[in-house]
Amino acid sequence: MSTVTERRKTNTFYVILIAGAAALGGFLFGFDTAVINGAVTALANTFNANSVQTGLAVSLALLGSAVGAFFAGKIADRYGRVKAMVVASVLFTISAIGSGLPFTIWDFIFWRVLGGLAVGAASVIAPAYIAECSPANLRGRLGSLQQLAIVVGIFIALLCNYFIAVSAGSAEAPFLFGIAAWRWMFWTEIPPAILYGMAALMIPESPRYLVAQNREQEAAKVLHKIIGGNVLEKINEIRHTVLQEREPRFSDLLSRRGGLLPIVWLGIGLSVFQQFVGINVIFYYSSVLWRAVGFSERDSLWITVITGAVNIITTLVAIAFVDKFGRKPLLLLGSLGMTLTLGTLTSIFANAALDAAGNPTLTGSAGITALIAANLYVFCFGFSWGPVVWVMLGEMFNNQIRAAALAIAASVQWIANFIISTSFPPLLQYFGLGSAYGLYTTSAAISFFFVLFLLKETKGIELEDM
C-alpha cells in the first residue's frame, strides 16, 4: 500500500512541477501588464506624449494580446504546446529589452504590442497545457496556478516599480549607470522571460497533443509519469475524443443553424464578465484612483502594493476550495460579494465632496470605508472570478474544440479588458468615479444570474467526458 501512496505522491509532485513551469507564462502575463503602471507619467514626460498617445501606450498592448490569444491555439495545435511557450518566451524577452530602449513613443508602442502578443499566447497555452496534463481530482487546483502566477507577477512588478522609483527618487530620475529609472522597470522582466523559455524546454509535451500527432508511445511515457499504472485505457479514451481526420478549425465552433455553439458563447460570457466588473481599473489605474480621492503619491503606491498582496492571498483561498466546493458556488459567492462592495464604492464616490479641480475628496470615515470596500472587492474577485474563469475555460470545452474555443474566449477577454481600460479615464473625467463604479456594479449583478441560470458545474469530470 505504501509504495502505491509513494508513487502517487511522486506523480503529484511531478504534475505540480510541470504545471508550475507552464504557469510561468502567467507570471510574465501579470508582470508585463502591470509593469507599465509605474512608468506611465515618466514616459509621457520623456516623449512629450499627449493623453491619446499615452492611452495607446498603455492599452494597445491589450489588443496585441487579443491577436496573440487568437492565433496561439492554432500554433499550439500545429507545433505543440511546448514550442508555442518557447516562442512566447522569446517575444517576452525581445519586448522587455525594446521597451526599455525606445527613441519615440511610437517605437515604444511597437515593443509593447510585441509583448502583448506574448501575453495573449501565454494566456491561452498555459491553461490548456495545465488542464491537459492534470488528473481530474487535481485539475481545479492546478488550473488556479495560472491565476496565482498572474497575481504574483502583478505584485512583483508593482514592488519592483516601487523600489526602483523610491531608490532613484522618481521614475524619471537616473538609476543604475545613469539610465532613467523607468527604463529599468521594463528591463526587470528580462530574467523571468528567459527562465520561462528554459523551463518550457524541460517539460514534456501534452499527452493529448502527442496522441493527436500519432505519437502514442511518447504520450504513454508522459501519462505514466502523471497518473502512473496502466495508461493504455487512458490513451484509448484520448484517441477516441482527439483523433479526427483533420486539425480543429474555427468552423468546428459553429452550430448547424449557423452561429457559435452555446458552450462557446458561455466561454465568451465568462471572459466578458471577468473584465466588465472593472478589476483591471484597480490594477492599471490604482495609483491614479487613490490620488484622485486625496491620497499622496507614496501612499497611493503602497495601497497598490497592499491590494496586490490581498489578491495573492485570496487566490490561495481559491486553490484550496475550487476542487472541494466546485466552480459554480465560488463564482456565485464572488458575484454577490462584488455587487455589494462595488455598490458601496459607487455610493461613496457619487456622494463625495469635490475639490476646486472637480476631483472627489473623501474625508473622515468615507476614505477608510472606500479603502476597506476596495480591498474586499479584490478579495471577492480573487477567490472567484479571477482564478475560476481560467479553470473553467481550460476544462469546459471538449477535446475537439478546446484550443479553438479557448483562443476565441481569451481574445474576447483581452478586447473587453481594452474597452474597460481605455474607457476609464474619460468616464472619470466626464461622468465621475460614481458613474464608472455604477457600471461595474451592474456587471457584477448580471454575472450572478449568468452563472446561476446558464453555467454547468465541471468539478471532477474527465476532459474526455465534457
Secondary structure as UniProt FT lines:
FT   HELIX           2..34
FT   HELIX           35..38
FT   HELIX           40..46
FT   TURN            47..48
FT   HELIX           51..79
FT   HELIX           81..99
FT   HELIX           105..133
FT   TURN            136..138
FT   HELIX           139..168
FT   TURN            171..172
FT   HELIX           176..178
FT   HELIX           181..187
FT   TURN            188..189
FT   HELIX           190..202
FT   HELIX           207..212
FT   TURN            213..214
FT   HELIX           216..227
FT   HELIX           232..242
FT   HELIX           250..253
FT   TURN            256..257
FT   HELIX           262..276
FT   HELIX           279..292
FT   TURN            293..294
FT   HELIX           297..325
FT   HELIX           327..350
FT   STRAND          353..354
FT   TURN            356..357
FT   STRAND          360..361
FT   HELIX           365..382
FT   TURN            383..384
FT   HELIX           385..395
FT   TURN            399..401
FT   HELIX           402..430
FT   HELIX           433..454
FT   TURN            459..460
FT   HELIX           463..465
//
